[in-house]
Amino acid sequence: MTRAVLTVLRRHFSGAILFTLLCLIGAAAYGWHESGSVEGTLAVLWIVGVLAVLEVSLSFDNAVVNASVLGDMEPVWRKRFLTWGMVIAVFGARVAFPLAIVGIGAGLGPVEAVRLSLGNPGEYERIVSAAHIGIAGFGGAFLALVGLNFFLDAEKEVHWLGWIERRLSNLGGVHAVGVALVLGVLLLVARQLPEHDGFVLLSAGILGIITFVMVEALGHWLESRAAARAVAGAAVRAGLGSFLYLNVLDTSFSLDGVIGAFALSNNMVVIALGLSIGAIFVRSLTVLLIERGALSDYRYLEHGAFWAIVALGGIMLTGTLVEVPDVLTGLVGAVLIAASLAWSLRYRRKFGGE
């Protein structure tokens, strides 16, 4: 058992472990530079470690969904997502995006935003946190549509929570029913907020819906071109739609984690290091799920992941009305995935992996 675990760690997580060591060395150097004490350095290392664990716990369902999409992608686009996509996930969503919020909110250029984040982290946190409602509207609407789109499929035959999944599957034949459901939830939540906040939530949510529809439309267009032309190169180019879809999905997942990270630190460097460690472990976990064929071996694992995505979208929207602890956010996703895994194992024992 120990040898098998070591083999998995060496084959699938060696790069993530090396990246983690480099980040921890960087965190230690930064902590010493800022505090000049062992206690201050250890505090920085502790926060970076907690943020990394938080990111992994919040993003496990993201890894399952990534694996389900990557499994159908051409190898060239799969490799591009696991390399270029990693850069986008780490430096785009977890560093550039918060800086962009600060720049827009405070009317600052990129350089001034970086200086503010390093020189006045309290103000940096205030500006990013003030954008919480808009972030929740965009991310909540996009993630809710991602999750619902999996279940709103009239041709879907495998159901985990049959009493609701069958009803959603039957609704799948109704045009744009997912968009209507999400818009309805956005309207309900927006009416509970002050007028300005409600407008911000609704506007950001509509932008999230538009983004989802555009990415889906691009993917379908590229796939139809590939099928019509039936040439090798076209099939590879069709992977662009999935590549864009996964990167937008990654960004949406990271939004809640970036905001939640401020509960532990308002230092941009510390947050970026911690969340980046978590992000690369999620990538490694994605590769492991693909190569081990976990999604085909465990019948309901995808269902649990997509329900977790729906739950995360709902939690992001609910978080505009009441404070939702990050622990609860991670726990809900973990429980759903663990339950779907348990049901999958029971199915395999009962039916022999059919």
Legacy VTK file of the C-alpha trace (Angstrom):
# vtk DataFile Version 3.0
C-alpha trace
ASCII
DATASET POLYDATA
POINTS 354 float
0.000 0.000 0.000
2.755 2.441 0.939
4.677 1.647 -2.242
1.573 2.226 -4.348
0.992 5.591 -2.675
4.609 6.601 -3.260
4.316 5.597 -6.912
1.214 7.756 -7.358
2.894 10.694 -5.612
6.032 10.365 -7.738
4.214 9.987 -11.032
1.357 12.458 -10.644
2.330 14.911 -7.927
6.106 15.294 -8.220
5.747 18.559 -10.162
3.176 19.887 -7.685
5.412 18.960 -4.740
8.407 20.700 -6.337
6.271 23.772 -7.051
5.071 23.730 -3.441
8.631 23.623 -2.114
9.588 26.589 -4.301
6.540 28.539 -3.113
7.303 27.742 0.529
10.905 28.879 0.073
9.598 32.070 -1.507
7.091 32.497 1.347
9.833 32.026 3.941
12.072 34.572 2.209
9.200 37.037 1.931
8.172 36.498 5.549
11.709 37.090 6.771
12.060 40.181 4.576
8.829 41.686 5.898
9.098 40.726 9.583
12.774 40.039 10.223
11.794 37.384 12.760
11.325 33.637 12.938
7.827 34.079 14.357
6.771 36.320 11.462
8.252 33.917 8.921
6.469 30.919 10.466
3.191 32.868 10.490
3.495 33.503 6.757
4.294 29.837 6.090
1.311 28.764 8.180
-1.104 31.032 6.294
0.249 29.902 2.912
-0.246 26.261 3.942
-3.808 26.826 5.171
-4.715 28.707 1.988
-3.349 25.844 -0.129
-5.455 23.287 1.754
-8.504 25.569 1.511
-8.066 25.914 -2.252
-7.788 22.136 -2.763
-10.857 21.444 -0.602
-12.921 24.033 -2.488
-11.744 22.902 -5.920
-11.905 19.098 -5.824
-15.199 19.197 -7.704
-13.446 21.428 -10.249
-10.875 18.684 -10.801
-13.628 16.124 -11.472
-15.349 18.403 -13.980
-12.043 19.239 -15.650
-11.329 15.529 -15.999
-14.735 14.886 -17.582
-14.116 17.561 -20.241
-10.429 16.790 -20.786
-11.203 13.126 -21.339
-12.930 14.052 -24.616
-10.367 16.631 -25.753
-7.671 16.101 -28.337
-4.273 15.371 -26.676
-2.744 18.604 -27.992
-5.451 20.746 -26.367
-5.361 18.673 -23.191
-1.643 19.374 -22.903
-2.203 23.066 -23.582
-4.784 23.293 -20.810
-2.528 21.539 -18.313
0.371 23.879 -19.176
-0.904 27.224 -20.488
-4.069 26.827 -18.451
-1.956 26.467 -15.328
-0.366 29.845 -15.985
-3.803 31.387 -16.538
-5.168 29.766 -13.382
-2.286 30.880 -11.157
-1.349 34.304 -12.479
-4.613 35.262 -14.138
-7.407 34.333 -11.772
-5.478 34.518 -8.495
-3.188 37.507 -9.095
-4.241 39.587 -12.112
-7.987 39.393 -11.478
-7.917 40.889 -7.939
-5.487 43.556 -9.168
-7.875 44.372 -12.024
-10.719 44.783 -9.514
-8.573 47.172 -7.477
-7.485 49.079 -10.580
-11.056 49.532 -11.822
-12.484 50.247 -8.365
-9.853 52.822 -7.438
-9.161 54.172 -10.923
-5.547 52.976 -10.823
-3.229 51.619 -13.478
-1.662 48.129 -13.193
1.563 49.390 -11.581
-0.298 51.575 -9.072
-2.603 48.656 -8.200
0.408 46.442 -7.436
1.952 49.194 -5.314
-1.306 49.616 -3.403
-1.568 45.855 -2.750
1.961 45.753 -1.356
2.114 49.142 0.347
-1.428 49.382 1.709
-2.868 45.840 1.960
-5.757 47.020 4.138
-7.064 49.312 1.396
-6.422 46.596 -1.196
-8.567 44.184 0.823
-11.294 46.785 1.246
-11.575 47.429 -2.499
-11.604 43.736 -3.446
-14.109 42.897 -0.693
-16.337 45.778 -1.820
-16.640 44.045 -5.190
-17.980 40.896 -3.494
-21.561 41.287 -4.746
-20.513 41.657 -8.385
-18.099 38.736 -8.101
-20.773 36.582 -6.473
-23.291 37.479 -9.176
-20.973 36.588 -12.053
-19.455 33.469 -10.491
-22.709 32.220 -8.967
-24.665 32.507 -12.211
-21.918 30.942 -14.333
-21.328 28.017 -11.951
-25.056 27.388 -11.495
-25.464 27.112 -15.268
-22.451 24.799 -15.547
-23.939 22.475 -12.950
-27.518 22.599 -14.218
-26.428 22.073 -17.820
-25.131 18.630 -16.835
-28.536 17.565 -15.513
-30.762 19.370 -18.041
-30.148 16.699 -20.651
-33.199 14.993 -22.139
-31.054 12.056 -23.294
-29.456 11.444 -19.900
-29.990 7.881 -18.709
-27.830 7.588 -15.578
-29.230 9.301 -12.488
-27.871 9.462 -8.954
-30.491 11.505 -7.084
-33.234 10.107 -9.261
-36.164 11.957 -7.688
-34.800 15.319 -8.864
-32.393 14.388 -11.657
-35.122 12.696 -13.699
-37.281 15.812 -13.451
-34.371 18.011 -14.528
-33.669 15.635 -17.405
-37.298 15.924 -18.531
-36.955 19.714 -18.469
-33.893 19.430 -20.694
-36.061 19.441 -23.788
-37.311 22.946 -22.963
-35.231 25.588 -24.733
-33.110 27.794 -22.432
-34.726 26.431 -19.261
-31.389 26.618 -17.411
-31.014 30.322 -18.191
-34.595 30.927 -17.030
-33.985 29.125 -13.723
-30.785 31.043 -12.989
-32.373 34.377 -13.948
-35.255 33.609 -11.606
-32.870 32.948 -8.705
-30.921 36.133 -9.487
-34.138 38.157 -9.402
-35.195 36.630 -6.076
-31.832 37.353 -4.468
-31.560 40.845 -5.983
-34.957 41.817 -4.509
-33.639 41.072 -1.015
-30.725 43.487 -1.445
-30.617 47.301 -1.382
-31.456 48.779 -4.775
-27.874 49.526 -5.855
-26.522 46.165 -4.668
-29.402 44.356 -6.341
-28.636 46.105 -9.619
-24.950 45.153 -9.342
-25.807 41.513 -8.591
-28.272 41.284 -11.464
-25.917 42.971 -13.939
-22.982 40.750 -12.983
-25.195 37.651 -13.042
-26.431 38.459 -16.545
-22.809 38.925 -17.624
-22.046 35.476 -16.180
-24.947 33.995 -18.154
-23.804 35.723 -21.349
-20.268 34.403 -20.813
-21.558 30.860 -20.364
-23.735 31.048 -23.486
-20.917 32.531 -25.580
-18.393 29.891 -24.517
-20.937 27.124 -25.142
-21.822 28.596 -28.533
-18.166 28.822 -29.532
-17.601 25.221 -28.524
-20.602 23.974 -30.522
-19.579 26.040 -33.563
-16.049 24.676 -33.542
-17.312 21.115 -33.107
-19.774 21.477 -35.979
-17.013 22.823 -38.231
-14.806 19.871 -37.317
-17.575 17.374 -38.046
-18.513 19.025 -41.336
-14.988 19.217 -42.672
-13.974 15.828 -41.248
-10.284 16.552 -41.445
-7.651 15.914 -38.812
-6.722 19.540 -38.226
-10.293 20.609 -37.646
-10.737 18.113 -34.827
-7.752 19.604 -33.017
-9.010 23.161 -33.430
-12.333 22.084 -31.933
-10.506 21.755 -28.625
-10.336 25.551 -28.403
-13.931 25.748 -27.211
-13.310 23.305 -24.359
-10.038 25.083 -23.536
-11.840 28.420 -23.144
-14.701 26.798 -21.235
-12.367 25.188 -18.699
-10.390 28.380 -18.149
-13.543 30.418 -17.536
-14.732 27.655 -15.192
-11.409 27.721 -13.334
-11.665 31.484 -12.961
-15.218 31.231 -11.607
-14.118 28.641 -9.060
-11.235 30.825 -7.932
-13.387 33.923 -7.336
-14.857 32.652 -4.069
-11.464 31.374 -2.914
-9.796 34.741 -3.555
-12.430 36.590 -1.522
-12.344 33.970 1.242
-8.563 34.182 1.438
-8.843 37.675 2.913
-10.187 36.087 6.096
-6.618 34.836 6.660
-4.473 37.522 5.047
-4.755 40.741 3.070
-1.263 40.409 1.615
-1.332 39.824 -2.151
1.926 37.854 -2.163
0.843 35.502 0.632
-2.586 34.902 -0.943
-1.095 34.281 -4.401
1.446 31.771 -3.051
-1.123 29.801 -1.046
-3.798 29.660 -3.730
-1.239 28.836 -6.422
-0.085 25.771 -4.483
-3.680 24.605 -4.245
-4.272 25.271 -7.939
-1.371 23.132 -9.124
-2.433 20.243 -6.864
-5.904 20.437 -8.415
-4.253 20.180 -11.868
-2.291 17.106 -10.771
-5.452 15.576 -9.331
-7.188 16.182 -12.662
-4.491 14.238 -14.526
-4.742 11.406 -11.997
-8.519 11.137 -12.483
-8.094 11.025 -16.271
-5.340 8.400 -16.347
-7.016 6.184 -13.750
-10.364 6.353 -15.555
-12.040 7.303 -12.287
-15.084 8.826 -13.970
-15.935 5.589 -15.765
-15.112 3.404 -12.765
-17.215 5.443 -10.344
-20.656 5.813 -11.866
-21.960 8.762 -9.847
-18.771 10.734 -9.188
-19.524 13.263 -11.930
-23.009 13.742 -10.529
-21.613 14.584 -7.113
-19.146 17.060 -8.625
-21.796 18.861 -10.660
-24.155 19.014 -7.680
-21.248 20.516 -5.738
-20.884 23.132 -8.485
-24.594 23.971 -8.293
-24.233 24.232 -4.502
-21.188 26.506 -4.814
-23.052 28.771 -7.213
-25.966 28.907 -4.783
-23.656 29.610 -1.843
-21.981 32.468 -3.722
-25.378 34.072 -4.343
-26.573 33.383 -0.794
-23.365 34.952 0.497
-24.627 38.333 -0.697
-27.438 38.102 1.874
-25.795 36.302 4.814
-22.226 35.453 5.706
-21.357 31.877 4.743
-18.219 30.416 6.407
-15.573 29.092 4.010
-15.521 25.870 6.028
-19.175 25.278 5.182
-18.539 26.003 1.502
-15.790 23.396 1.345
-17.742 20.930 3.488
-20.823 20.947 1.257
-18.779 20.063 -1.822
-16.790 17.408 0.038
-19.949 15.767 1.402
-21.625 15.649 -2.015
-18.568 14.147 -3.698
-17.980 11.658 -0.873
-21.637 10.591 -1.019
-21.532 10.113 -4.799
-18.343 8.073 -4.424
-19.967 5.887 -1.741
-23.021 5.303 -3.968
-20.695 4.434 -6.863
-18.845 1.857 -4.780
-22.135 0.349 -3.642
-23.282 0.136 -7.273
-20.048 -1.628 -8.251
-20.435 -4.173 -5.449
-24.054 -4.809 -6.383
-23.722 -4.959 -10.174
-20.069 -5.841 -10.625
-19.000 -2.559 -12.253
-21.528 -2.675 -15.090
LINES 1 355
354 0 1 2 3 4 5 6 7 8 9 10 11 12 13 14 15 16 17 18 19 20 21 22 23 24 25 26 27 28 29 30 31 32 33 34 35 36 37 38 39 40 41 42 43 44 45 46 47 48 49 50 51 52 53 54 55 56 57 58 59 60 61 62 63 64 65 66 67 68 69 70 71 72 73 74 75 76 77 78 79 80 81 82 83 84 85 86 87 88 89 90 91 92 93 94 95 96 97 98 99 100 101 102 103 104 105 106 107 108 109 110 111 112 113 114 115 116 117 118 119 120 121 122 123 124 125 126 127 128 129 130 131 132 133 134 135 136 137 138 139 140 141 142 143 144 145 146 147 148 149 150 151 152 153 154 155 156 157 158 159 160 161 162 163 164 165 166 167 168 169 170 171 172 173 174 175 176 177 178 179 180 181 182 183 184 185 186 187 188 189 190 191 192 193 194 195 196 197 198 199 200 201 202 203 204 205 206 207 208 209 210 211 212 213 214 215 216 217 218 219 220 221 222 223 224 225 226 227 228 229 230 231 232 233 234 235 236 237 238 239 240 241 242 243 244 245 246 247 248 249 250 251 252 253 254 255 256 257 258 259 260 261 262 263 264 265 266 267 268 269 270 271 272 273 274 275 276 277 278 279 280 281 282 283 284 285 286 287 288 289 290 291 292 293 294 295 296 297 298 299 300 301 302 303 304 305 306 307 308 309 310 311 312 313 314 315 316 317 318 319 320 321 322 323 324 325 326 327 328 329 330 331 332 333 334 335 336 337 338 339 340 341 342 343 344 345 346 347 348 349 350 351 352 353
